[in-house]
């Protein structure tokens, strides 16, 4: 497993320490968990943006977010994005 090293501001380190105590995790496990959750959120947000901009279909956006089409449809609904349009429907049908 590769190693990542970084410097953080003191206030961020204090917050990390509080997280470690709250979650009862060691530093490495906590940082891996937070990094994983952050990247998951980034993938989802990026997929939602690309879908909303019409760059990708619902199916492709779900793939980018690494969730099922139904889970992604729920995310779109939660984000209040209009997702049923002629363009999106045609793109999804083409992928099938």
PyMOL commands that place a pseudoatom at each C-alpha (Angstrom):
pseudoatom trace, name=CA, resn=UNK, resi=1, chain=A, elem=C, hetatm=0, pos=[0.000, 0.000, 0.000]
pseudoatom trace, name=CA, resn=UNK, resi=2, chain=A, elem=C, hetatm=0, pos=[1.517, 3.369, -1.001]
pseudoatom trace, name=CA, resn=UNK, resi=3, chain=A, elem=C, hetatm=0, pos=[2.177, 6.038, 1.625]
pseudoatom trace, name=CA, resn=UNK, resi=4, chain=A, elem=C, hetatm=0, pos=[0.849, 9.598, 1.421]
pseudoatom trace, name=CA, resn=UNK, resi=5, chain=A, elem=C, hetatm=0, pos=[2.366, 12.258, 3.610]
pseudoatom trace, name=CA, resn=UNK, resi=6, chain=A, elem=C, hetatm=0, pos=[1.028, 15.778, 4.110]
pseudoatom trace, name=CA, resn=UNK, resi=7, chain=A, elem=C, hetatm=0, pos=[1.249, 18.743, 6.422]
pseudoatom trace, name=CA, resn=UNK, resi=8, chain=A, elem=C, hetatm=0, pos=[-1.968, 20.109, 7.894]
pseudoatom trace, name=CA, resn=UNK, resi=9, chain=A, elem=C, hetatm=0, pos=[-2.803, 23.280, 9.837]
pseudoatom trace, name=CA, resn=UNK, resi=10, chain=A, elem=C, hetatm=0, pos=[-3.030, 22.927, 13.612]
pseudoatom trace, name=CA, resn=UNK, resi=11, chain=A, elem=C, hetatm=0, pos=[-6.784, 23.496, 13.671]
pseudoatom trace, name=CA, resn=UNK, resi=12, chain=A, elem=C, hetatm=0, pos=[-7.284, 20.655, 11.201]
pseudoatom trace, name=CA, resn=UNK, resi=13, chain=A, elem=C, hetatm=0, pos=[-5.054, 18.395, 13.267]
pseudoatom trace, name=CA, resn=UNK, resi=14, chain=A, elem=C, hetatm=0, pos=[-7.079, 19.227, 16.377]
pseudoatom trace, name=CA, resn=UNK, resi=15, chain=A, elem=C, hetatm=0, pos=[-10.259, 18.343, 14.527]
pseudoatom trace, name=CA, resn=UNK, resi=16, chain=A, elem=C, hetatm=0, pos=[-8.690, 15.088, 13.356]
pseudoatom trace, name=CA, resn=UNK, resi=17, chain=A, elem=C, hetatm=0, pos=[-7.731, 14.239, 16.938]
pseudoatom trace, name=CA, resn=UNK, resi=18, chain=A, elem=C, hetatm=0, pos=[-11.331, 14.812, 18.046]
pseudoatom trace, name=CA, resn=UNK, resi=19, chain=A, elem=C, hetatm=0, pos=[-12.483, 12.544, 15.209]
pseudoatom trace, name=CA, resn=UNK, resi=20, chain=A, elem=C, hetatm=0, pos=[-9.996, 9.849, 16.266]
pseudoatom trace, name=CA, resn=UNK, resi=21, chain=A, elem=C, hetatm=0, pos=[-11.326, 9.883, 19.810]
pseudoatom trace, name=CA, resn=UNK, resi=22, chain=A, elem=C, hetatm=0, pos=[-14.956, 9.991, 18.743]
pseudoatom trace, name=CA, resn=UNK, resi=23, chain=A, elem=C, hetatm=0, pos=[-14.648, 7.139, 16.249]
pseudoatom trace, name=CA, resn=UNK, resi=24, chain=A, elem=C, hetatm=0, pos=[-12.075, 5.196, 18.290]
pseudoatom trace, name=CA, resn=UNK, resi=25, chain=A, elem=C, hetatm=0, pos=[-9.746, 4.845, 15.325]
pseudoatom trace, name=CA, resn=UNK, resi=26, chain=A, elem=C, hetatm=0, pos=[-6.009, 5.004, 14.913]
pseudoatom trace, name=CA, resn=UNK, resi=27, chain=A, elem=C, hetatm=0, pos=[-4.659, 7.889, 12.837]
pseudoatom trace, name=CA, resn=UNK, resi=28, chain=A, elem=C, hetatm=0, pos=[-3.927, 5.866, 9.674]
pseudoatom trace, name=CA, resn=UNK, resi=29, chain=A, elem=C, hetatm=0, pos=[-7.325, 4.193, 9.606]
pseudoatom trace, name=CA, resn=UNK, resi=30, chain=A, elem=C, hetatm=0, pos=[-9.103, 7.494, 10.232]
pseudoatom trace, name=CA, resn=UNK, resi=31, chain=A, elem=C, hetatm=0, pos=[-7.225, 9.317, 7.468]
pseudoatom trace, name=CA, resn=UNK, resi=32, chain=A, elem=C, hetatm=0, pos=[-7.899, 6.469, 5.007]
pseudoatom trace, name=CA, resn=UNK, resi=33, chain=A, elem=C, hetatm=0, pos=[-11.594, 6.510, 5.935]
pseudoatom trace, name=CA, resn=UNK, resi=34, chain=A, elem=C, hetatm=0, pos=[-11.887, 10.295, 5.571]
pseudoatom trace, name=CA, resn=UNK, resi=35, chain=A, elem=C, hetatm=0, pos=[-9.992, 10.267, 2.274]
pseudoatom trace, name=CA, resn=UNK, resi=36, chain=A, elem=C, hetatm=0, pos=[-12.205, 7.500, 0.930]
pseudoatom trace, name=CA, resn=UNK, resi=37, chain=A, elem=C, hetatm=0, pos=[-15.385, 9.325, 1.972]
pseudoatom trace, name=CA, resn=UNK, resi=38, chain=A, elem=C, hetatm=0, pos=[-14.106, 12.577, 0.494]
pseudoatom trace, name=CA, resn=UNK, resi=39, chain=A, elem=C, hetatm=0, pos=[-13.263, 10.960, -2.840]
pseudoatom trace, name=CA, resn=UNK, resi=40, chain=A, elem=C, hetatm=0, pos=[-16.650, 9.236, -2.913]
pseudoatom trace, name=CA, resn=UNK, resi=41, chain=A, elem=C, hetatm=0, pos=[-18.369, 12.599, -2.371]
pseudoatom trace, name=CA, resn=UNK, resi=42, chain=A, elem=C, hetatm=0, pos=[-16.177, 14.174, -5.074]
pseudoatom trace, name=CA, resn=UNK, resi=43, chain=A, elem=C, hetatm=0, pos=[-17.034, 11.416, -7.584]
pseudoatom trace, name=CA, resn=UNK, resi=44, chain=A, elem=C, hetatm=0, pos=[-20.736, 11.816, -6.854]
pseudoatom trace, name=CA, resn=UNK, resi=45, chain=A, elem=C, hetatm=0, pos=[-20.665, 15.611, -7.121]
pseudoatom trace, name=CA, resn=UNK, resi=46, chain=A, elem=C, hetatm=0, pos=[-18.693, 15.466, -10.359]
pseudoatom trace, name=CA, resn=UNK, resi=47, chain=A, elem=C, hetatm=0, pos=[-21.117, 12.922, -11.840]
pseudoatom trace, name=CA, resn=UNK, resi=48, chain=A, elem=C, hetatm=0, pos=[-24.104, 15.072, -10.814]
pseudoatom trace, name=CA, resn=UNK, resi=49, chain=A, elem=C, hetatm=0, pos=[-22.526, 18.150, -12.408]
pseudoatom trace, name=CA, resn=UNK, resi=50, chain=A, elem=C, hetatm=0, pos=[-21.694, 16.356, -15.653]
pseudoatom trace, name=CA, resn=UNK, resi=51, chain=A, elem=C, hetatm=0, pos=[-25.187, 14.867, -15.794]
pseudoatom trace, name=CA, resn=UNK, resi=52, chain=A, elem=C, hetatm=0, pos=[-26.868, 18.227, -15.088]
pseudoatom trace, name=CA, resn=UNK, resi=53, chain=A, elem=C, hetatm=0, pos=[-24.752, 19.843, -17.820]
pseudoatom trace, name=CA, resn=UNK, resi=54, chain=A, elem=C, hetatm=0, pos=[-25.879, 17.150, -20.267]
pseudoatom trace, name=CA, resn=UNK, resi=55, chain=A, elem=C, hetatm=0, pos=[-22.340, 15.848, -20.794]
pseudoatom trace, name=CA, resn=UNK, resi=56, chain=A, elem=C, hetatm=0, pos=[-23.241, 12.289, -19.795]
pseudoatom trace, name=CA, resn=UNK, resi=57, chain=A, elem=C, hetatm=0, pos=[-26.336, 10.105, -19.629]
pseudoatom trace, name=CA, resn=UNK, resi=58, chain=A, elem=C, hetatm=0, pos=[-27.923, 8.870, -16.422]
pseudoatom trace, name=CA, resn=UNK, resi=59, chain=A, elem=C, hetatm=0, pos=[-26.308, 5.472, -16.894]
pseudoatom trace, name=CA, resn=UNK, resi=60, chain=A, elem=C, hetatm=0, pos=[-22.844, 6.907, -17.515]
pseudoatom trace, name=CA, resn=UNK, resi=61, chain=A, elem=C, hetatm=0, pos=[-23.174, 9.304, -14.564]
pseudoatom trace, name=CA, resn=UNK, resi=62, chain=A, elem=C, hetatm=0, pos=[-24.121, 6.398, -12.306]
pseudoatom trace, name=CA, resn=UNK, resi=63, chain=A, elem=C, hetatm=0, pos=[-21.016, 4.562, -13.508]
pseudoatom trace, name=CA, resn=UNK, resi=64, chain=A, elem=C, hetatm=0, pos=[-18.849, 7.622, -12.791]
pseudoatom trace, name=CA, resn=UNK, resi=65, chain=A, elem=C, hetatm=0, pos=[-20.325, 7.888, -9.294]
pseudoatom trace, name=CA, resn=UNK, resi=66, chain=A, elem=C, hetatm=0, pos=[-19.855, 4.128, -8.824]
pseudoatom trace, name=CA, resn=UNK, resi=67, chain=A, elem=C, hetatm=0, pos=[-23.490, 3.586, -7.792]
pseudoatom trace, name=CA, resn=UNK, resi=68, chain=A, elem=C, hetatm=0, pos=[-26.463, 1.854, -9.380]
pseudoatom trace, name=CA, resn=UNK, resi=69, chain=A, elem=C, hetatm=0, pos=[-28.668, 3.745, -11.813]
pseudoatom trace, name=CA, resn=UNK, resi=70, chain=A, elem=C, hetatm=0, pos=[-31.465, 3.729, -9.232]
pseudoatom trace, name=CA, resn=UNK, resi=71, chain=A, elem=C, hetatm=0, pos=[-29.193, 5.115, -6.518]
pseudoatom trace, name=CA, resn=UNK, resi=72, chain=A, elem=C, hetatm=0, pos=[-28.007, 7.822, -8.880]
pseudoatom trace, name=CA, resn=UNK, resi=73, chain=A, elem=C, hetatm=0, pos=[-31.599, 8.691, -9.836]
pseudoatom trace, name=CA, resn=UNK, resi=74, chain=A, elem=C, hetatm=0, pos=[-32.291, 9.211, -6.122]
pseudoatom trace, name=CA, resn=UNK, resi=75, chain=A, elem=C, hetatm=0, pos=[-29.221, 11.467, -5.861]
pseudoatom trace, name=CA, resn=UNK, resi=76, chain=A, elem=C, hetatm=0, pos=[-30.442, 13.488, -8.830]
pseudoatom trace, name=CA, resn=UNK, resi=77, chain=A, elem=C, hetatm=0, pos=[-33.890, 13.833, -7.265]
pseudoatom trace, name=CA, resn=UNK, resi=78, chain=A, elem=C, hetatm=0, pos=[-32.325, 14.908, -3.962]
pseudoatom trace, name=CA, resn=UNK, resi=79, chain=A, elem=C, hetatm=0, pos=[-30.266, 17.522, -5.826]
pseudoatom trace, name=CA, resn=UNK, resi=80, chain=A, elem=C, hetatm=0, pos=[-33.459, 18.855, -7.446]
pseudoatom trace, name=CA, resn=UNK, resi=81, chain=A, elem=C, hetatm=0, pos=[-32.020, 18.411, -10.933]
pseudoatom trace, name=CA, resn=UNK, resi=82, chain=A, elem=C, hetatm=0, pos=[-34.433, 17.833, -13.787]
pseudoatom trace, name=CA, resn=UNK, resi=83, chain=A, elem=C, hetatm=0, pos=[-33.245, 14.621, -15.338]
pseudoatom trace, name=CA, resn=UNK, resi=84, chain=A, elem=C, hetatm=0, pos=[-35.961, 13.446, -17.647]
pseudoatom trace, name=CA, resn=UNK, resi=85, chain=A, elem=C, hetatm=0, pos=[-35.469, 15.182, -20.955]
pseudoatom trace, name=CA, resn=UNK, resi=86, chain=A, elem=C, hetatm=0, pos=[-35.481, 14.091, -24.565]
pseudoatom trace, name=CA, resn=UNK, resi=87, chain=A, elem=C, hetatm=0, pos=[-31.675, 14.353, -24.759]
pseudoatom trace, name=CA, resn=UNK, resi=88, chain=A, elem=C, hetatm=0, pos=[-31.103, 12.281, -21.623]
pseudoatom trace, name=CA, resn=UNK, resi=89, chain=A, elem=C, hetatm=0, pos=[-33.687, 9.696, -22.640]
pseudoatom trace, name=CA, resn=UNK, resi=90, chain=A, elem=C, hetatm=0, pos=[-32.192, 9.288, -26.118]
pseudoatom trace, name=CA, resn=UNK, resi=91, chain=A, elem=C, hetatm=0, pos=[-28.654, 8.977, -24.703]
pseudoatom trace, name=CA, resn=UNK, resi=92, chain=A, elem=C, hetatm=0, pos=[-29.767, 6.324, -22.207]
pseudoatom trace, name=CA, resn=UNK, resi=93, chain=A, elem=C, hetatm=0, pos=[-31.635, 4.385, -24.884]
pseudoatom trace, name=CA, resn=UNK, resi=94, chain=A, elem=C, hetatm=0, pos=[-28.563, 4.502, -27.144]
pseudoatom trace, name=CA, resn=UNK, resi=95, chain=A, elem=C, hetatm=0, pos=[-26.477, 2.962, -24.350]
pseudoatom trace, name=CA, resn=UNK, resi=96, chain=A, elem=C, hetatm=0, pos=[-28.910, 0.081, -23.991]
for i in range(1, 96): cmd.bond("trace and resi %d" % i, "trace and resi %d" % (i + 1))
show_as sticks, trace
zoom trace
